[in-house]
Amino acid sequence: MTTQETFDLVMSSFDTPELMVLNEIKEVTLKKIAEEWLESQGLTEEDIINYGDDLKKMVDDFIKEKEKQINNAINQIKLEFNNIKNGITAIQTQVKSIIANIAMPAMVTVPPGVPNPLHTINDISQKKGLLNKILFDLNMSSAKLLNAAIQTDLELPAGILGVIASIADMKKLINSIPIPTTG
């Protein structure tokens, strides 16, 4: 198995319903790019047929280069999208855990075993800091994903855009975590 075949196999493991449509979008985008390029050169598809193999080879080379760029962008989108989805899941899981810790604070182990509010405050503050770091990473992944799409004129499907939009909800969720007071 070649390195490229191995890479393609790894990348296919990231395919989700939201990402499967990217191959169809790729074909539409390539056709649009080819048409725009021909137009910018003052050529038509009929000219390609009439002018022969040299022009056809030039157009094919142009399209192959664009296809390589789009495939690279799609791979970047797949990686970043899966990073975003995993991060959102991690944030949701951690928020539930934090809320449970607020409801059941750590205890001082010296008898009679009383709640330790300072430990709880410190623990929740640290966890919120970690969640904000994950959120920052999700925003960076979103920027990389959107940049890959913009650089190649790929129209992203609504499923991908919806997941990116949900990052704002994660910020609200993190900010909704109360930090108990000792008072």
Secondary structure, 3 states (H helix, E strand, C coil): CCHHHHHHHHHHCCCCHHHHCHHHHHHHHHHHHHHHHHHHCCCCHHHHHHHCHHHHHHHHHHHHHHHHHHHHHHHHHHHHHHHHHHHHHHHHHHHHHHHHHHHCCCECCCCCCCECHHHHHHHHHHHHHHHHHHHHHHHHHHHHHHHHHHHCCCCCCHHHHHHHHHHHHHHHHHHCCCCCCCC
